[in-house]
Amino acid sequence: MSFDFDDFDVRSRFNDLDERTEELEGFLTQMPHERAPFEEKCKIAYIFHDAALDGVVLTYHELRAAVDRKVMSDSQLIPTYQEIKNHSEALDLMQERAQAEGLKKSDARNLTLVVEDAYHLHRLLNRELPRKHPGELRQEMPLHRTYFHDLHDPESIEAGLEKVFALVKDGDFRSQHPINQAAMFHHQFMHVFPFTHGSGRVGRLLMNYFLVRAGYMPAVIHQCDRQRYYETIKNGPEALRILIIDSMEAAIDTGIRHLRSQMAQGMGRRRALGGR
């Protein structure tokens, strides 16, 4: 499987994403004190929208209580606390690994994902949660589900996972742009749908491995694109690729606007202090 690199519009959007990512990083470099709060806002946005794709609506209070270590709260009063905490730690794990690998520029195409990574993320996402069966493969076909694409039969899941992860060793796959890799991998993974609960969250974390490794922010697929996301899984990786690009562009533009505003406010405060 490969994408047509003669698609001028897509190549142009890849280049634009690279430029906008550099611009955003430039703002963070100029304002190092903004990096930590910016990254926290990005994490909260990712978890909020990612959970919404699975029909779980979280509140800002719940997210802050679970994500921000400085916020003290009684976890017993927040039913979703452990789930959010698990999601936060899984996102951290994926990002830290991808960023560490991405620093090895001479090894840029040496992707390291293996099947056990999917099991590990599923165990982490479902740690200490009732009735979730961490790390256990799906044993039946779902009768009621949000996704409407074809799913592997339970007996073919293990072989399907092996085939999906074999992609990362394929020379043609490794030569692809990271966004192409993310779209192809995620599309195939979601057709395997290995776990009864959490396949989507695991799949999107693995999808973002390819993006973060290349220096991009994680793609945050907005809750308003929920139905569109389901349709791209059914329709093919090309449709999913466009949704990923749209989501990345929206997140980067929002980030740049926020940081530009923070810089302007900082300059205004300095001028006011200097005028006293």
WOWO-V731999 format. One record per residue. N is the residue number from 1. RES is the residue in one letter. PSI is psi in whole degrees, 0 to 359 (NA if undefined). OMEGA is omega in degrees with one decimal (none if undefined). BURIAL is + if it has 9 or more other C-alpha atoms within 8 Angstrom, else -. Layout:
BEGIN
n={N | N}
res={RES | RES}
psi={PSI | PSI}
omega={OMEGA | OMEGA}
burial={BURIAL | BURIAL}
END
This chain:
BEGIN
n={1 | 2 | 3 | 4 | 5 | 6 | 7 | 8 | 9 | 10 | 11 | 12 | 13 | 14 | 15 | 16 | 17 | 18 | 19 | 20 | 21 | 22 | 23 | 24 | 25 | 26 | 27 | 28 | 29 | 30 | 31 | 32 | 33 | 34 | 35 | 36 | 37 | 38 | 39 | 40 | 41 | 42 | 43 | 44 | 45 | 46 | 47 | 48 | 49 | 50 | 51 | 52 | 53 | 54 | 55 | 56 | 57 | 58 | 59 | 60 | 61 | 62 | 63 | 64 | 65 | 66 | 67 | 68 | 69 | 70 | 71 | 72 | 73 | 74 | 75 | 76 | 77 | 78 | 79 | 80 | 81 | 82 | 83 | 84 | 85 | 86 | 87 | 88 | 89 | 90 | 91 | 92 | 93 | 94 | 95 | 96 | 97 | 98 | 99 | 100 | 101 | 102 | 103 | 104 | 105 | 106 | 107 | 108 | 109 | 110 | 111 | 112 | 113 | 114 | 115 | 116 | 117 | 118 | 119 | 120 | 121 | 122 | 123 | 124 | 125 | 126 | 127 | 128 | 129 | 130 | 131 | 132 | 133 | 134 | 135 | 136 | 137 | 138 | 139 | 140 | 141 | 142 | 143 | 144 | 145 | 146 | 147 | 148 | 149 | 150 | 151 | 152 | 153 | 154 | 155 | 156 | 157 | 158 | 159 | 160 | 161 | 162 | 163 | 164 | 165 | 166 | 167 | 168 | 169 | 170 | 171 | 172 | 173 | 174 | 175 | 176 | 177 | 178 | 179 | 180 | 181 | 182 | 183 | 184 | 185 | 186 | 187 | 188 | 189 | 190 | 191 | 192 | 193 | 194 | 195 | 196 | 197 | 198 | 199 | 200 | 201 | 202 | 203 | 204 | 205 | 206 | 207 | 208 | 209 | 210 | 211 | 212 | 213 | 214 | 215 | 216 | 217 | 218 | 219 | 220 | 221 | 222 | 223 | 224 | 225 | 226 | 227 | 228 | 229 | 230 | 231 | 232 | 233 | 234 | 235 | 236 | 237 | 238 | 239 | 240 | 241 | 242 | 243 | 244 | 245 | 246 | 247 | 248 | 249 | 250 | 251 | 252 | 253 | 254 | 255 | 256 | 257 | 258 | 259 | 260 | 261 | 262 | 263 | 264 | 265 | 266 | 267 | 268 | 269 | 270 | 271 | 272 | 273 | 274 | 275 | 276}
res={M | S | F | D | F | D | D | F | D | V | R | S | R | F | N | D | L | D | E | R | T | E | E | L | E | G | F | L | T | Q | M | P | H | E | R | A | P | F | E | E | K | C | K | I | A | Y | I | F | H | D | A | A | L | D | G | V | V | L | T | Y | H | E | L | R | A | A | V | D | R | K | V | M | S | D | S | Q | L | I | P | T | Y | Q | E | I | K | N | H | S | E | A | L | D | L | M | Q | E | R | A | Q | A | E | G | L | K | K | S | D | A | R | N | L | T | L | V | V | E | D | A | Y | H | L | H | R | L | L | N | R | E | L | P | R | K | H | P | G | E | L | R | Q | E | M | P | L | H | R | T | Y | F | H | D | L | H | D | P | E | S | I | E | A | G | L | E | K | V | F | A | L | V | K | D | G | D | F | R | S | Q | H | P | I | N | Q | A | A | M | F | H | H | Q | F | M | H | V | F | P | F | T | H | G | S | G | R | V | G | R | L | L | M | N | Y | F | L | V | R | A | G | Y | M | P | A | V | I | H | Q | C | D | R | Q | R | Y | Y | E | T | I | K | N | G | P | E | A | L | R | I | L | I | I | D | S | M | E | A | A | I | D | T | G | I | R | H | L | R | S | Q | M | A | Q | G | M | G | R | R | R | A | L | G | G | R}
psi={134 | 162 | 157 | 110 | 356 | 3 | 95 | 318 | 319 | 317 | 322 | 321 | 326 | 312 | 319 | 320 | 320 | 316 | 318 | 325 | 318 | 321 | 316 | 316 | 327 | 318 | 316 | 327 | 322 | 335 | 70 | 332 | 344 | 348 | 310 | 310 | 326 | 315 | 326 | 316 | 320 | 320 | 315 | 318 | 317 | 310 | 318 | 308 | 324 | 319 | 322 | 330 | 332 | 10 | 14 | 118 | 120 | 152 | 160 | 322 | 315 | 316 | 314 | 319 | 325 | 329 | 317 | 113 | 343 | 347 | 119 | 128 | 160 | 108 | 338 | 338 | 356 | 97 | 329 | 7 | 309 | 322 | 316 | 317 | 316 | 317 | 318 | 315 | 324 | 321 | 317 | 315 | 314 | 314 | 315 | 318 | 313 | 319 | 320 | 318 | 324 | 337 | 340 | 78 | 326 | 349 | 32 | 330 | 6 | 78 | 144 | 7 | 139 | 166 | 321 | 336 | 323 | 315 | 317 | 316 | 321 | 320 | 320 | 316 | 329 | 14 | 130 | 25 | 135 | 144 | 27 | 339 | 65 | 129 | 3 | 134 | 154 | 135 | 355 | 167 | 128 | 134 | 324 | 119 | 159 | 324 | 137 | 12 | 169 | 136 | 151 | 145 | 150 | 321 | 345 | 5 | 313 | 314 | 324 | 319 | 317 | 321 | 319 | 313 | 342 | 339 | 320 | 347 | 353 | 131 | 318 | 319 | 316 | 336 | 352 | 159 | 145 | 327 | 322 | 317 | 314 | 316 | 315 | 315 | 312 | 320 | 314 | 321 | 318 | 339 | 335 | 317 | 67 | 336 | 147 | 315 | 129 | 5 | 320 | 316 | 317 | 314 | 322 | 327 | 317 | 323 | 317 | 343 | 315 | 325 | 312 | 322 | 329 | 4 | 6 | 162 | 155 | 143 | 121 | 103 | 116 | 149 | 330 | 345 | 17 | 308 | 322 | 320 | 313 | 321 | 325 | 326 | 324 | 322 | 332 | 164 | 333 | 316 | 320 | 321 | 317 | 320 | 319 | 314 | 314 | 317 | 319 | 316 | 317 | 318 | 318 | 317 | 318 | 317 | 316 | 317 | 317 | 312 | 324 | 320 | 318 | 322 | 318 | 319 | 319 | 319 | 322 | 319 | 320 | 321 | 321 | 319 | 321 | 337 | 354 | NA}
omega={176.9 | 177.2 | -180.0 | -179.4 | 175.3 | 175.6 | -172.8 | -177.0 | -179.0 | 179.0 | 178.5 | 179.9 | 173.9 | -178.7 | 179.7 | 177.6 | 178.3 | -179.3 | -178.8 | 176.9 | 176.7 | 179.0 | 179.2 | 179.0 | 177.6 | 176.8 | -179.1 | 177.4 | 178.8 | -177.5 | -175.3 | 179.0 | -179.1 | -173.1 | -177.1 | 178.3 | 177.9 | -179.3 | 176.7 | 177.7 | 179.6 | 179.5 | 179.7 | 178.6 | -179.9 | -176.7 | -179.9 | -175.7 | 179.6 | 176.7 | -179.6 | 176.7 | 177.6 | 176.4 | -179.9 | -179.1 | -179.2 | 176.4 | 178.3 | 179.0 | 179.1 | -178.5 | -179.6 | -178.1 | -177.4 | -173.6 | -175.3 | -178.2 | -179.6 | 180.0 | 179.7 | -179.5 | 176.6 | -176.0 | 179.7 | -179.4 | -177.3 | -175.0 | -176.1 | -175.4 | -175.9 | 179.9 | 178.7 | 179.5 | 177.9 | -179.0 | 178.9 | -178.5 | 178.3 | 177.5 | 177.4 | -178.1 | -179.6 | -176.9 | -178.2 | 179.4 | -178.1 | 179.8 | 178.9 | 178.7 | -178.2 | 178.3 | -179.1 | -172.6 | -179.4 | -176.9 | -168.2 | -176.6 | -178.1 | 179.9 | -171.2 | -178.8 | 175.7 | -176.0 | -177.4 | 178.3 | 178.7 | 177.3 | -177.0 | 178.9 | 179.6 | 177.2 | -179.7 | -178.9 | -174.5 | 179.5 | 176.3 | 175.9 | -178.1 | 172.4 | -179.4 | 177.0 | -177.9 | 174.9 | -179.2 | -179.8 | 177.8 | -177.6 | -178.4 | 175.8 | -179.8 | 177.8 | 179.5 | -177.3 | 178.8 | -178.9 | -176.3 | 177.0 | 178.8 | 178.6 | 175.5 | 169.8 | -178.0 | -177.2 | -179.2 | -175.8 | -177.6 | 178.8 | 178.6 | 177.5 | 179.0 | -179.8 | 179.7 | -176.8 | 173.9 | 177.9 | -172.9 | 177.4 | -176.5 | -176.8 | 179.8 | 178.8 | -178.4 | -179.7 | -177.2 | 171.6 | -178.6 | 178.7 | 174.5 | 179.2 | -178.7 | -177.6 | -179.0 | -177.8 | -176.6 | -180.0 | -179.7 | -179.9 | -176.9 | 174.3 | 171.9 | 177.5 | -166.8 | -172.7 | 178.6 | 178.0 | 172.4 | 178.9 | -179.4 | -179.2 | 176.9 | -177.9 | -179.5 | 173.7 | 178.3 | 176.0 | -177.2 | 173.9 | -177.4 | -177.2 | -178.9 | 178.6 | -179.1 | 176.9 | 178.3 | 166.8 | 173.7 | 176.1 | 178.1 | 178.0 | -171.5 | 180.0 | 179.8 | 177.5 | -175.9 | -178.6 | 177.5 | 178.6 | 178.8 | -178.1 | 179.1 | 176.6 | 179.0 | -170.5 | 176.7 | -176.0 | 179.0 | 178.1 | 178.1 | 179.3 | -180.0 | 178.0 | 178.1 | 179.5 | 178.8 | -178.4 | 178.8 | -180.0 | -178.5 | -178.7 | -179.3 | 179.6 | 177.6 | 179.2 | -179.6 | 178.6 | 179.9 | -177.4 | 176.9 | 178.1 | 179.0 | 178.5 | -179.8 | 178.6 | 178.6 | 178.2 | 179.0 | 178.8 | 179.9 | 178.2 | -179.5 | 179.3 | -178.9 | -177.7 | -179.6 | none}
burial={- | - | - | - | - | - | - | - | - | - | + | - | + | - | - | - | + | - | - | + | + | - | + | + | - | - | + | + | - | - | + | - | - | + | + | - | - | - | - | + | - | - | + | + | + | + | + | + | + | + | + | + | + | - | - | - | - | + | - | - | - | + | + | + | + | + | + | - | - | - | - | - | - | - | - | - | - | - | - | - | + | + | + | + | + | + | + | + | + | + | + | - | - | + | + | - | - | + | + | + | + | + | - | - | - | - | - | + | - | - | - | - | - | - | + | - | - | + | + | + | + | + | + | + | + | + | - | - | - | - | - | - | - | + | + | - | + | + | - | - | - | - | - | - | - | - | - | - | - | - | + | + | - | + | - | - | + | - | - | + | + | + | - | + | + | - | + | + | + | - | - | - | + | + | - | + | - | + | + | + | + | + | + | + | + | + | + | + | + | + | + | + | + | + | + | + | - | + | + | + | + | + | + | + | + | + | + | + | + | + | + | + | + | + | - | - | + | + | + | + | + | + | + | - | - | + | - | - | + | + | + | + | + | + | - | + | + | - | + | + | + | - | + | + | + | - | + | + | + | - | + | + | + | - | + | + | - | - | + | + | - | - | + | - | - | - | - | - | - | - | - | - | - | - | - | -}
END
